Amino acid sequence: MKKIISHCLLIACLIITACTNQTTIKTDKNNMQDWKTTLEEKLPLLGHRNWIVITDMAYPLQSNPGITTLMATESYHEVIAKVNEMIGKAPHVFAHIYQDSEQERLSEQLAPGWDKYKKQLQEALNPSDVTMIPHEKLIKKLDEAAKLYQVVIIKTDMTIPYTTTFFELDCKYWDADREAAIRK
């Protein structure tokens, strides 16, 4: 009887462990790799349909096992510039860049620090490379992608709303025109 109970307890522990959230969270500054090192290691593995997202402090920690969440100590615009640079140097991917269209209605009065944020963002990203989409639509796209593909989220200490930047990766060496040509 004790043997059966022991086996049942072991099986229950294994089931609980298997069902436990497996989201990767790297927040212990003493034991974690720098976010840049982690992203450098992951970037060759990422491809089209993967996402890299740079967020403000209030962005929620997501529970999907396909999401890796990292914490950056650098400023928001430094993280954006570095991620953009890393993607630009990658031989296999480029990024469609999205931001929340709610930004178009924000001001210094509504969100103190807004003017400084916009100036620094323009130094880090070419505004013509960014597509503005409502926040909820971007979150929905990200949630759908995370069901099948890896997502890397890098949180910063930014405390201005609607400042998340979404990098949706795509294949650098193949395009929609050539894809359409082989499908004809």
N, C-alpha and C positions, 0 to 999 in steps of 0.2 A: 504494500500500500504506500509506504514512504517513497519507494522507487517511482511509482506512478505519479505521485504528487510532485516529486523532484523533476520528473520529465515534463509534466504539465507547466510547472513554473518556468523551466528553461524555454519551452516553446512559447509561452506567453511573453517572456523577455525578448526573445528573438522577433516575435511579431511586432511588439511595441517599438523595438529598435528599427525595424524595417519601415514602419509607418511614420517614424519621427521625421519632422521637417529636416531636409538635407541642404537647405540654403547655405551657401558659403558666406560667412561674415568674417571680414578681417578688420578687426577694430583694436586689438591689443597692440599698441605701438611698440612694445618691447619684444614681442614675438612674431610680428607680421613682417612680410616683405613690404617694401615701399610699393604703392599702387602702380608706379611707373614700371617697376620690375615685373610685377604680376601681369600688367597689360602687355609688356614686351614679350613675355612668355606665352600669353594667350593669343596675341594677334596673329601669329602664323597659323593657328588652328581655326581662327574665325574666318568666315567667308560670307557670301551673299546670304541675306536673310538674318544674319546676326546683328545685334544692336550694341552700341556703347552709348551710355546715357550719363550726362553730367548734371547733377542736381543740387538744389539748395538744401539747407539743413532739415526742413520740414518734410522732405520727400519720405514717404513711408518705407519701412523695411518690408520688402515683399517676401512672401512665403513660398513662392514657386521654386522648386528645386533647380530649374534651369537658369536661375538668376544668381549671379555672384555680385555681392555688394562690397565695395572697398571704400575706405575713407582717405581723403586727401587733406594734407595740412597746408598745401599751397592755396593761393587765392583762386577764386572761381575762374577768372580770366586766364590765369597761368595754366590751369588744368585744361581749359578749352583749347588754348594755343598748343599745348603739348600733345593732346589727343589728336588734334587736327594735323599736326606735323607728323606724328607717328603713322596715321592713316595715309597721309600723302606720300610717305616714303615706302609704304608697303607695296610690293610688286603685284599683289593679287587682288586687292580690294580698293574701292573708293567709297565715299559716303554721300548719301542723300542727307542733308542736314535740315532738321526741323526745330522750330521753336513755337512756343505757345502764342497764338494770335492775340490773346488777352494782353500781351505786352503793348500792342498798338494803342491801348486805352489807358496805360499807366502813366504816371507823372511823378515828379519829385514830391509834389504835395500829397499824393496818395501813398507813395512808397518812398520814404526818405532814403537817399542813396541812389535813386534811379538814374539821375543824370550821369553820375560817375560810372555806374554799371554800364550804361549805353556807350559811353566813350571808350571804356576799356574793352567792351565786347567788340566794337568796331576795329580795335587794334588787333584783337585775337582772331577774328573771323571776318571774311568779306561779306557784308550784308547781302550782296546779290547772290551768294551761295546758299542762303537760308530761305526755306519755305515756311511760311507761317500757317499753322493749323490750330484749330481750337484744342485746348488742353485735353478735354475728355476724349476727343477723337484720337489724339496721339497715345493716350493711355490705353485705349481700346486696341490700337494697332500693336502696341508693345505687348499687351497681355496676350493677344493672339499669337504673336511671334514667339513668346516665351513658352508656349505650350509645346513647341517642337524644336526651337532653336535656342542657343545660349544667348544670354543678355548679360552685359557687364555694366553695373551701375557704380558710378564714382560720386560719392557724396562730398560736398564741400561745406565750408562754414558760411556760405551765402545765406542772408536772411531777408531777401527781397522775393516777393511772390512771383510766380509764373516765369521763372528764369531757367527752367530746365532746358537743356539742349540735347537733342536726340540725333545720334549718328546711326542711320540705317545703312549697313554695309551692303555693297553690291560688287559684282565681279568687274575688275579693272580691265581684263584682257578680252572680254566678250561683251557685246552690246545687243540691244533689242533689235536693231536692224539686221544684224547677222543671224540672230536667233530666228527672226521672221523668215529670212531667206532659206534657211534649212528646213523650215516647217512647210514651205510651199510645195 
